[in-house]
Amino acid sequence: MWRRVLSVAFGCAFLVWGLVSIYKGHITAFRFYHHTFSATNDPLGFWIVVVLILYLGVGCIYRGVIGKR
Protein backbone atom coordinates (compact mmCIF):
# COMPACT_ATOMS: atom_id res chain seq x y z
CA MET A 1 0.00 0.00 0.00
CA TRP A 2 2.79 2.46 0.82
CA ARG A 3 4.33 1.96 -2.63
CA ARG A 4 1.11 3.07 -4.24
CA VAL A 5 0.93 6.16 -2.03
CA LEU A 6 4.54 7.06 -2.84
CA SER A 7 3.86 6.55 -6.53
CA VAL A 8 0.95 9.00 -6.40
CA ALA A 9 3.06 11.47 -4.41
CA PHE A 10 5.90 11.32 -6.94
CA GLY A 11 3.39 11.65 -9.77
CA CYS A 12 1.95 14.80 -8.22
CA ALA A 13 5.47 16.19 -7.75
CA PHE A 14 6.29 15.54 -11.42
CA LEU A 15 3.06 17.21 -12.53
CA VAL A 16 3.70 20.27 -10.37
CA TRP A 17 7.29 20.47 -11.68
CA GLY A 18 6.05 20.32 -15.27
CA LEU A 19 3.29 22.88 -14.79
CA VAL A 20 5.56 25.31 -12.93
CA SER A 21 8.15 25.02 -15.69
CA ILE A 22 5.49 25.85 -18.29
CA TYR A 23 4.45 28.87 -16.23
CA LYS A 24 8.05 30.09 -15.79
CA GLY A 25 9.17 29.25 -19.32
CA HIS A 26 12.29 27.26 -18.44
CA ILE A 27 13.22 23.92 -16.92
CA THR A 28 16.47 22.49 -15.61
CA ALA A 29 16.72 18.77 -16.15
CA PHE A 30 18.97 15.73 -15.96
CA ARG A 31 21.17 14.59 -13.12
CA PHE A 32 24.74 14.77 -14.39
CA TYR A 33 24.23 17.04 -17.36
CA HIS A 34 22.52 20.09 -15.88
CA HIS A 35 21.03 22.05 -18.70
CA THR A 36 18.37 24.71 -18.55
CA PHE A 37 15.95 24.51 -21.44
CA SER A 38 14.22 27.79 -22.20
CA ALA A 39 10.97 28.15 -24.09
CA THR A 40 12.34 31.11 -26.04
CA ASN A 41 15.89 29.92 -26.81
CA ASP A 42 15.30 26.17 -27.22
CA PRO A 43 11.57 25.54 -27.68
CA LEU A 44 11.90 21.99 -29.04
CA GLY A 45 14.11 20.80 -26.18
CA PHE A 46 11.94 22.60 -23.64
CA TRP A 47 8.72 20.96 -24.82
CA ILE A 48 10.33 17.52 -25.12
CA VAL A 49 11.53 17.68 -21.50
CA VAL A 50 8.22 19.11 -20.25
CA VAL A 51 6.19 16.41 -22.02
CA LEU A 52 8.54 13.76 -20.60
CA ILE A 53 8.08 15.11 -17.07
CA LEU A 54 4.29 15.31 -17.45
CA TYR A 55 4.22 11.77 -18.89
CA LEU A 56 6.19 10.49 -15.90
CA GLY A 57 3.75 12.24 -13.57
CA VAL A 58 0.67 10.77 -15.20
CA GLY A 59 2.33 7.35 -15.35
CA CYS A 60 3.18 7.38 -11.65
CA ILE A 61 -0.32 8.46 -10.69
CA TYR A 62 -1.82 5.80 -12.95
CA ARG A 63 0.46 3.17 -11.42
CA GLY A 64 -0.51 4.26 -7.92
CA VAL A 65 -4.25 4.46 -8.47
CA ILE A 66 -5.01 1.77 -11.05
CA GLY A 67 -1.87 -0.41 -10.72
CA LYS A 68 -1.56 -3.97 -9.54
CA ARG A 69 -2.78 -4.74 -6.06
N, CA, C and O atoms as a CHARMM CRD file, in Angstrom:
* protein
*
  276
    1    1 MET  N      0.81800  -1.20100   0.00000 PROA 1      0.00000
    2    1 MET  CA     0.00000   0.00000   0.00000 PROA 1      0.00000
    3    1 MET  C      0.86000   1.26200   0.00000 PROA 1      0.00000
    4    1 MET  O      0.52600   2.23800  -0.67200 PROA 1      0.00000
    5    2 TRP  N      1.96300   1.25000   0.74900 PROA 2      0.00000
    6    2 TRP  CA     2.78600   2.46400   0.82400 PROA 2      0.00000
    7    2 TRP  C      3.47100   2.75800  -0.50600 PROA 2      0.00000
    8    2 TRP  O      3.76500   3.91600  -0.80200 PROA 2      0.00000
    9    3 ARG  N      3.73000   1.73100  -1.30800 PROA 3      0.00000
   10    3 ARG  CA     4.32700   1.96000  -2.62900 PROA 3      0.00000
   11    3 ARG  C      3.36700   2.72000  -3.52900 PROA 3      0.00000
   12    3 ARG  O      3.77200   3.59200  -4.29900 PROA 3      0.00000
   13    4 ARG  N      2.09900   2.38000  -3.42300 PROA 4      0.00000
   14    4 ARG  CA     1.10800   3.07200  -4.24200 PROA 4      0.00000
   15    4 ARG  C      0.97400   4.53200  -3.82000 PROA 4      0.00000
   16    4 ARG  O      0.82500   5.41500  -4.66500 PROA 4      0.00000
   17    5 VAL  N      1.02500   4.78300  -2.52600 PROA 5      0.00000
   18    5 VAL  CA     0.93100   6.16200  -2.02900 PROA 5      0.00000
   19    5 VAL  C      2.14800   6.96900  -2.47400 PROA 5      0.00000
   20    5 VAL  O      2.01100   8.12100  -2.88700 PROA 5      0.00000
   21    6 LEU  N      3.33900   6.37000  -2.39100 PROA 6      0.00000
   22    6 LEU  CA     4.54500   7.06100  -2.84300 PROA 6      0.00000
   23    6 LEU  C      4.51000   7.30300  -4.34800 PROA 6      0.00000
   24    6 LEU  O      4.97800   8.34000  -4.82000 PROA 6      0.00000
   25    7 SER  N      3.96700   6.36600  -5.09400 PROA 7      0.00000
   26    7 SER  CA     3.85700   6.54700  -6.53000 PROA 7      0.00000
   27    7 SER  C      2.95500   7.73600  -6.86500 PROA 7      0.00000
   28    7 SER  O      3.28300   8.53100  -7.74600 PROA 7      0.00000
   29    8 VAL  N      1.84400   7.86200  -6.18400 PROA 8      0.00000
   30    8 VAL  CA     0.95000   9.00200  -6.40400 PROA 8      0.00000
   31    8 VAL  C      1.63000  10.30200  -5.97600 PROA 8      0.00000
   32    8 VAL  O      1.48600  11.32400  -6.64600 PROA 8      0.00000
   33    9 ALA  N      2.36300  10.27100  -4.87300 PROA 9      0.00000
   34    9 ALA  CA     3.06000  11.47300  -4.40600 PROA 9      0.00000
   35    9 ALA  C      4.12800  11.91700  -5.41200 PROA 9      0.00000
   36    9 ALA  O      4.24500  13.10700  -5.70600 PROA 9      0.00000
   37   10 PHE  N      4.90700  10.96700  -5.93800 PROA 10     0.00000
   38   10 PHE  CA     5.90200  11.31700  -6.94300 PROA 10     0.00000
   39   10 PHE  C      5.23400  11.81000  -8.22100 PROA 10     0.00000
   40   10 PHE  O      5.73100  12.73400  -8.86600 PROA 10     0.00000
   41   11 GLY  N      4.12200  11.20600  -8.58600 PROA 11     0.00000
   42   11 GLY  CA     3.39100  11.65300  -9.76600 PROA 11     0.00000
   43   11 GLY  C      2.90700  13.08600  -9.62500 PROA 11     0.00000
   44   11 GLY  O      3.00200  13.87600 -10.56400 PROA 11     0.00000
   45   12 CYS  N      2.39400  13.41700  -8.46300 PROA 12     0.00000
   46   12 CYS  CA     1.95000  14.79800  -8.21600 PROA 12     0.00000
   47   12 CYS  C      3.13100  15.76100  -8.25600 PROA 12     0.00000
   48   12 CYS  O      3.00800  16.87400  -8.76900 PROA 12     0.00000
   49   13 ALA  N      4.27100  15.33900  -7.71900 PROA 13     0.00000
   50   13 ALA  CA     5.47100  16.18900  -7.74900 PROA 13     0.00000
   51   13 ALA  C      5.92900  16.42200  -9.18800 PROA 13     0.00000
   52   13 ALA  O      6.29300  17.54300  -9.54400 PROA 13     0.00000
   53   14 PHE  N      5.91400  15.37700 -10.01900 PROA 14     0.00000
   54   14 PHE  CA     6.28700  15.54200 -11.42400 PROA 14     0.00000
   55   14 PHE  C      5.32200  16.48800 -12.14000 PROA 14     0.00000
   56   14 PHE  O      5.74800  17.34000 -12.91900 PROA 14     0.00000
   57   15 LEU  N      4.03500  16.33900 -11.87900 PROA 15     0.00000
   58   15 LEU  CA     3.06000  17.21200 -12.52900 PROA 15     0.00000
   59   15 LEU  C      3.24100  18.67100 -12.11300 PROA 15     0.00000
   60   15 LEU  O      3.15900  19.57200 -12.94800 PROA 15     0.00000
   61   16 VAL  N      3.48400  18.89900 -10.83600 PROA 16     0.00000
   62   16 VAL  CA     3.70400  20.26700 -10.36500 PROA 16     0.00000
   63   16 VAL  C      4.96300  20.84500 -11.00100 PROA 16     0.00000
   64   16 VAL  O      4.97000  21.99800 -11.43100 PROA 16     0.00000
   65   17 TRP  N      6.04300  20.03500 -11.06100 PROA 17     0.00000
   66   17 TRP  CA     7.29300  20.47200 -11.67500 PROA 17     0.00000
   67   17 TRP  C      7.06500  20.85500 -13.13700 PROA 17     0.00000
   68   17 TRP  O      7.55700  21.88700 -13.59400 PROA 17     0.00000
   69   18 GLY  N      6.32600  20.03200 -13.86300 PROA 18     0.00000
   70   18 GLY  CA     6.05300  20.32500 -15.26600 PROA 18     0.00000
   71   18 GLY  C      5.20200  21.56400 -15.45500 PROA 18     0.00000
   72   18 GLY  O      5.48600  22.38300 -16.32900 PROA 18     0.00000
   73   19 LEU  N      4.16300  21.71300 -14.64700 PROA 19     0.00000
   74   19 LEU  CA     3.28800  22.87600 -14.78700 PROA 19     0.00000
   75   19 LEU  C      3.98200  24.17100 -14.37500 PROA 19     0.00000
   76   19 LEU  O      3.76900  25.21200 -14.99600 PROA 19     0.00000
   77   20 VAL  N      4.80400  24.11500 -13.34000 PROA 20     0.00000
   78   20 VAL  CA     5.55600  25.30900 -12.93200 PROA 20     0.00000
   79   20 VAL  C      6.56200  25.69900 -14.00700 PROA 20     0.00000
   80   20 VAL  O      6.77000  26.88400 -14.26500 PROA 20     0.00000
   81   21 SER  N      7.18700  24.70300 -14.63700 PROA 21     0.00000
   82   21 SER  CA     8.14800  25.01600 -15.69100 PROA 21     0.00000
   83   21 SER  C      7.45700  25.64700 -16.89900 PROA 21     0.00000
   84   21 SER  O      8.02800  26.52300 -17.54800 PROA 21     0.00000
   85   22 ILE  N      6.24200  25.21200 -17.20600 PROA 22     0.00000
   86   22 ILE  CA     5.48600  25.84800 -18.29300 PROA 22     0.00000
   87   22 ILE  C      5.16600  27.29100 -17.92400 PROA 22     0.00000
   88   22 ILE  O      5.26800  28.18700 -18.76200 PROA 22     0.00000
   89   23 TYR  N      4.78200  27.51500 -16.67600 PROA 23     0.00000
   90   23 TYR  CA     4.44900  28.87300 -16.22700 PROA 23     0.00000
   91   23 TYR  C      5.67600  29.78800 -16.27400 PROA 23     0.00000
   92   23 TYR  O      5.58500  30.93400 -16.71300 PROA 23     0.00000
   93   24 LYS  N      6.83500  29.26900 -15.81700 PROA 24     0.00000
   94   24 LYS  CA     8.04800  30.09200 -15.78600 PROA 24     0.00000
   95   24 LYS  C      8.73100  30.19800 -17.14100 PROA 24     0.00000
   96   24 LYS  O      9.40700  31.19100 -17.41300 PROA 24     0.00000
   97   25 GLY  N      8.56700  29.19700 -17.99400 PROA 25     0.00000
   98   25 GLY  CA     9.16800  29.25500 -19.32200 PROA 25     0.00000
   99   25 GLY  C     10.54600  28.65000 -19.41500 PROA 25     0.00000
  100   25 GLY  O     11.21200  28.80700 -20.43800 PROA 25     0.00000
  101   26 HSD  N     11.00100  27.95900 -18.37500 PROA 26     0.00000
  102   26 HSD  CA    12.28700  27.26500 -18.43700 PROA 26     0.00000
  103   26 HSD  C     12.27600  26.09600 -17.46300 PROA 26     0.00000
  104   26 HSD  O     11.53300  26.08600 -16.48200 PROA 26     0.00000
  105   27 ILE  N     13.12600  25.10200 -17.76200 PROA 27     0.00000
  106   27 ILE  CA    13.22000  23.92100 -16.91900 PROA 27     0.00000
  107   27 ILE  C     14.66800  23.45000 -16.90900 PROA 27     0.00000
  108   27 ILE  O     15.33100  23.43100 -17.94600 PROA 27     0.00000
  109   28 THR  N     15.14800  23.07500 -15.74300 PROA 28     0.00000
  110   28 THR  CA    16.47300  22.49000 -15.60700 PROA 28     0.00000
  111   28 THR  C     16.29600  21.00200 -15.37300 PROA 28     0.00000
  112   28 THR  O     15.58500  20.58500 -14.45900 PROA 28     0.00000
  113   29 ALA  N     16.94900  20.20700 -16.20600 PROA 29     0.00000
  114   29 ALA  CA    16.71900  18.76800 -16.15000 PROA 29     0.00000
  115   29 ALA  C     18.02500  17.99200 -16.20400 PROA 29     0.00000
  116   29 ALA  O     19.08500  18.54300 -16.50200 PROA 29     0.00000
  117   30 PHE  N     17.92600  16.73600 -15.91700 PROA 30     0.00000
  118   30 PHE  CA    18.96600  15.72600 -15.95900 PROA 30     0.00000
  119   30 PHE  C     19.89700  15.81300 -14.75800 PROA 30     0.00000
  120   30 PHE  O     20.12900  16.89200 -14.21200 PROA 30     0.00000
  121   31 ARG  N     20.41600  14.68400 -14.36300 PROA 31     0.00000
  122   31 ARG  CA    21.17400  14.58600 -13.12000 PROA 31     0.00000
  123   31 ARG  C     22.63000  15.02200 -13.27600 PROA 31     0.00000
  124   31 ARG  O     23.11000  15.86500 -12.51700 PROA 31     0.00000
  125   32 PHE  N     23.32400  14.46100 -14.24100 PROA 32     0.00000
  126   32 PHE  CA    24.74100  14.76700 -14.39000 PROA 32     0.00000
  127   32 PHE  C     25.00600  15.85400 -15.41400 PROA 32     0.00000
  128   32 PHE  O     26.04200  16.51800 -15.36900 PROA 32     0.00000
  129   33 TYR  N     24.09500  16.03300 -16.31500 PROA 33     0.00000
  130   33 TYR  CA    24.23200  17.03800 -17.36300 PROA 33     0.00000
  131   33 TYR  C     23.18200  18.11000 -17.11000 PROA 33     0.00000
  132   33 TYR  O     22.11000  18.09300 -17.71600 PROA 33     0.00000
  133   34 HSD  N     23.48800  19.03400 -16.22200 PROA 34     0.00000
  134   34 HSD  CA    22.52300  20.08800 -15.88200 PROA 34     0.00000
  135   34 HSD  C     22.43000  21.06500 -17.04400 PROA 34     0.00000
  136   34 HSD  O     23.40100  21.72600 -17.41100 PROA 34     0.00000
  137   35 HSD  N     21.26500  21.13100 -17.59300 PROA 35     0.00000
  138   35 HSD  CA    21.03000  22.04700 -18.70300 PROA 35     0.00000
  139   35 HSD  C     19.67600  22.70000 -18.50600 PROA 35     0.00000
  140   35 HSD  O     18.69000  22.02600 -18.20900 PROA 35     0.00000
  141   36 THR  N     19.63300  23.99300 -18.67100 PROA 36     0.00000
  142   36 THR  CA    18.37200  24.71500 -18.54800 PROA 36     0.00000
  143   36 THR  C     17.80300  24.93300 -19.93800 PROA 36     0.00000
  144   36 THR  O     18.40000  25.61100 -20.77500 PROA 36     0.00000
  145   37 PHE  N     16.64600  24.34900 -20.16500 PROA 37     0.00000
  146   37 PHE  CA    15.95500  24.51300 -21.43600 PROA 37     0.00000
  147   37 PHE  C     14.99200  25.68000 -21.30100 PROA 37     0.00000
  148   37 PHE  O     14.18600  25.72900 -20.37200 PROA 37     0.00000
  149   38 SER  N     15.08100  26.61100 -22.22500 PROA 38     0.00000
  150   38 SER  CA    14.22300  27.78600 -22.20300 PROA 38     0.00000
  151   38 SER  C     13.20700  27.69700 -23.33500 PROA 38     0.00000
  152   38 SER  O     13.50700  27.19600 -24.41900 PROA 38     0.00000
  153   39 ALA  N     12.01800  28.18300 -23.07100 PROA 39     0.00000
  154   39 ALA  CA    10.96600  28.14500 -24.08900 PROA 39     0.00000
  155   39 ALA  C     11.26600  29.10600 -25.22800 PROA 39     0.00000
  156   39 ALA  O     10.78600  28.89900 -26.34200 PROA 39     0.00000
  157   40 THR  N     12.03900  30.14200 -24.98100 PROA 40     0.00000
  158   40 THR  CA    12.34200  31.11100 -26.03800 PROA 40     0.00000
  159   40 THR  C     13.59800  30.73300 -26.81300 PROA 40     0.00000
  160   40 THR  O     13.63500  30.89400 -28.03300 PROA 40     0.00000
  161   41 ASN  N     14.63300  30.23000 -26.12900 PROA 41     0.00000
  162   41 ASN  CA    15.89100  29.91700 -26.80700 PROA 41     0.00000
  163   41 ASN  C     15.90700  28.51700 -27.42100 PROA 41     0.00000
  164   41 ASN  O     16.47400  28.32200 -28.49600 PROA 41     0.00000
  165   42 ASP  N     15.29900  27.55700 -26.76000 PROA 42     0.00000
  166   42 ASP  CA    15.30500  26.16500 -27.21900 PROA 42     0.00000
  167   42 ASP  C     13.90600  25.57100 -27.05200 PROA 42     0.00000
  168   42 ASP  O     13.68900  24.74400 -26.16600 PROA 42     0.00000
  169   43 PRO  N     12.95900  25.98600 -27.89300 PROA 43     0.00000
  170   43 PRO  CA    11.57000  25.54400 -27.68400 PROA 43     0.00000
  171   43 PRO  C     11.37500  24.03900 -27.87400 PROA 43     0.00000
  172   43 PRO  O     10.57600  23.43700 -27.15600 PROA 43     0.00000
  173   44 LEU  N     12.07600  23.41900 -28.81200 PROA 44     0.00000
  174   44 LEU  CA    11.90300  21.98700 -29.04000 PROA 44     0.00000
  175   44 LEU  C     12.39500  21.17700 -27.84000 PROA 44     0.00000
  176   44 LEU  O     11.69700  20.28200 -27.36300 PROA 44     0.00000
  177   45 GLY  N     13.57900  21.48700 -27.36000 PROA 45     0.00000
  178   45 GLY  CA    14.11000  20.80300 -26.17800 PROA 45     0.00000
  179   45 GLY  C     13.26100  21.03900 -24.94700 PROA 45     0.00000
  180   45 GLY  O     13.03000  20.12300 -24.15800 PROA 45     0.00000
  181   46 PHE  N     12.79700  22.26500 -24.78200 PROA 46     0.00000
  182   46 PHE  CA    11.94300  22.60000 -23.64400 PROA 46     0.00000
  183   46 PHE  C     10.68100  21.75200 -23.64500 PROA 46     0.00000
  184   46 PHE  O     10.34100  21.15400 -22.62400 PROA 46     0.00000
  185   47 TRP  N      9.98100  21.68800 -24.77100 PROA 47     0.00000
  186   47 TRP  CA     8.72400  20.95700 -24.81600 PROA 47     0.00000
  187   47 TRP  C      8.92800  19.45300 -24.73500 PROA 47     0.00000
  188   47 TRP  O      8.07100  18.74600 -24.20400 PROA 47     0.00000
  189   48 ILE  N     10.04600  18.94700 -25.25100 PROA 48     0.00000
  190   48 ILE  CA    10.33200  17.51600 -25.11600 PROA 48     0.00000
  191   48 ILE  C     10.52300  17.15200 -23.64400 PROA 48     0.00000
  192   48 ILE  O      9.97500  16.15500 -23.17500 PROA 48     0.00000
  193   49 VAL  N     11.29400  17.95400 -22.92100 PROA 49     0.00000
  194   49 VAL  CA    11.53400  17.68100 -21.50300 PROA 49     0.00000
  195   49 VAL  C     10.24700  17.86000 -20.69600 PROA 49     0.00000
  196   49 VAL  O      9.97100  17.05900 -19.80300 PROA 49     0.00000
  197   50 VAL  N      9.46700  18.87600 -20.98800 PROA 50     0.00000
  198   50 VAL  CA     8.22000  19.10800 -20.25100 PROA 50     0.00000
  199   50 VAL  C      7.23500  17.96300 -20.49000 PROA 50     0.00000
  200   50 VAL  O      6.60700  17.48200 -19.54700 PROA 50     0.00000
  201   51 VAL  N      7.09500  17.53000 -21.72600 PROA 51     0.00000
  202   51 VAL  CA     6.18600  16.41300 -22.01700 PROA 51     0.00000
  203   51 VAL  C      6.67500  15.14000 -21.33500 PROA 51     0.00000
  204   51 VAL  O      5.86300  14.36000 -20.83900 PROA 51     0.00000
  205   52 LEU  N      7.98300  14.91600 -21.30100 PROA 52     0.00000
  206   52 LEU  CA     8.54000  13.75800 -20.60500 PROA 52     0.00000
  207   52 LEU  C      8.21500  13.80300 -19.11400 PROA 52     0.00000
  208   52 LEU  O      7.81800  12.78900 -18.53900 PROA 52     0.00000
  209   53 ILE  N      8.37700  14.95500 -18.48700 PROA 53     0.00000
  210   53 ILE  CA     8.08200  15.10600 -17.06500 PROA 53     0.00000
  211   53 ILE  C      6.58500  14.90500 -16.79900 PROA 53     0.00000
  212   53 ILE  O      6.21600  14.22400 -15.84200 PROA 53     0.00000
  213   54 LEU  N      5.73500  15.48200 -17.62500 PROA 54     0.00000
  214   54 LEU  CA     4.29100  15.30800 -17.44600 PROA 54     0.00000
  215   54 LEU  C      3.87700  13.85000 -17.67300 PROA 54     0.00000
  216   54 LEU  O      3.00100  13.33900 -16.97500 PROA 54     0.00000
  217   55 TYR  N      4.49900  13.18500 -18.64000 PROA 55     0.00000
  218   55 TYR  CA     4.22300  11.76900 -18.89500 PROA 55     0.00000
  219   55 TYR  C      4.61500  10.91200 -17.69700 PROA 55     0.00000
  220   55 TYR  O      3.88000  10.00300 -17.31100 PROA 55     0.00000
  221   56 LEU  N      5.77800  11.20600 -17.10800 PROA 56     0.00000
  222   56 LEU  CA     6.18600  10.48800 -15.90100 PROA 56     0.00000
  223   56 LEU  C      5.19400  10.71600 -14.76300 PROA 56     0.00000
  224   56 LEU  O      4.86800   9.78400 -14.02800 PROA 56     0.00000
  225   57 GLY  N      4.71800  11.93700 -14.61700 PROA 57     0.00000
  226   57 GLY  CA     3.75200  12.24100 -13.56600 PROA 57     0.00000
  227   57 GLY  C      2.45500  11.48100 -13.73600 PROA 57     0.00000
  228   57 GLY  O      1.94200  10.89900 -12.78000 PROA 57     0.00000
  229   58 VAL  N      1.92400  11.48200 -14.93900 PROA 58     0.00000
  230   58 VAL  CA     0.67500  10.76800 -15.19800 PROA 58     0.00000
  231   58 VAL  C      0.88400   9.26400 -15.04100 PROA 58     0.00000
  232   58 VAL  O      0.01500   8.56600 -14.52000 PROA 58     0.00000
  233   59 GLY  N      2.02800   8.76700 -15.48800 PROA 59     0.00000
  234   59 GLY  CA     2.32600   7.34700 -15.34800 PROA 59     0.00000
  235   59 GLY  C      2.43000   6.90700 -13.89800 PROA 59     0.00000
  236   59 GLY  O      1.93000   5.84300 -13.53400 PROA 59     0.00000
  237   60 CYS  N      3.07100   7.71400 -13.07300 PROA 60     0.00000
  238   60 CYS  CA     3.18000   7.38400 -11.64700 PROA 60     0.00000
  239   60 CYS  C      1.81400   7.40600 -10.96600 PROA 60     0.00000
  240   60 CYS  O      1.50100   6.52900 -10.16100 PROA 60     0.00000
  241   61 ILE  N      1.01600   8.39400 -11.28800 PROA 61     0.00000
  242   61 ILE  CA    -0.32000   8.46300 -10.69000 PROA 61     0.00000
  243   61 ILE  C     -1.16600   7.28800 -11.16000 PROA 61     0.00000
  244   61 ILE  O     -1.89100   6.69200 -10.36400 PROA 61     0.00000
  245   62 TYR  N     -1.08300   6.95000 -12.42900 PROA 62     0.00000
  246   62 TYR  CA    -1.82300   5.80200 -12.94900 PROA 62     0.00000
  247   62 TYR  C     -1.37600   4.52300 -12.25200 PROA 62     0.00000
  248   62 TYR  O     -2.20800   3.69900 -11.87300 PROA 62     0.00000
  249   63 ARG  N     -0.07500   4.35500 -12.08300 PROA 63     0.00000
  250   63 ARG  CA     0.46300   3.16600 -11.41700 PROA 63     0.00000
  251   63 ARG  C     -0.00100   3.10000  -9.96500 PROA 63     0.00000
  252   63 ARG  O     -0.27500   2.01700  -9.44800 PROA 63     0.00000
  253   64 GLY  N     -0.08800   4.24600  -9.31200 PROA 64     0.00000
  254   64 GLY  CA    -0.50600   4.26200  -7.91600 PROA 64     0.00000
  255   64 GLY  C     -1.99400   4.04100  -7.72300 PROA 64     0.00000
  256   64 GLY  O     -2.40700   3.40900  -6.75100 PROA 64     0.00000
  257   65 VAL  N     -2.80200   4.55500  -8.63600 PROA 65     0.00000
  258   65 VAL  CA    -4.24500   4.46100  -8.47000 PROA 65     0.00000
  259   65 VAL  C     -4.81000   3.18600  -9.09300 PROA 65     0.00000
  260   65 VAL  O     -5.60400   2.49100  -8.46000 PROA 65     0.00000
  261   66 ILE  N     -4.41100   2.87500 -10.32100 PROA 66     0.00000
  262   66 ILE  CA    -5.00700   1.76600 -11.05400 PROA 66     0.00000
  263   66 ILE  C     -4.09800   0.53600 -11.06100 PROA 66     0.00000
  264   66 ILE  O     -4.53000  -0.53400 -11.48900 PROA 66     0.00000
  265   67 GLY  N     -2.86600   0.66000 -10.60300 PROA 67     0.00000
  266   67 GLY  CA    -1.87000  -0.40900 -10.72500 PROA 67     0.00000
  267   67 GLY  C     -2.25000  -1.70100 -10.03800 PROA 67     0.00000
  268   67 GLY  O     -3.32200  -1.83200  -9.44800 PROA 67     0.00000
  269   68 LYS  N     -1.33700  -2.65100 -10.13400 PROA 68     0.00000
  270   68 LYS  CA    -1.56300  -3.96800  -9.54000 PROA 68     0.00000
  271   68 LYS  C     -1.73900  -3.85400  -8.04300 PROA 68     0.00000
  272   68 LYS  O     -1.17300  -2.97200  -7.39800 PROA 68     0.00000
  273   69 ARG  N     -2.52500  -4.75200  -7.50700 PROA 69     0.00000
  274   69 ARG  CA    -2.78000  -4.73900  -6.06300 PROA 69     0.00000
  275   69 ARG  C     -2.10800  -5.89600  -5.39900 PROA 69     0.00000
  276   69 ARG  O     -2.20900  -6.05200  -4.18200 PROA 69     0.00000
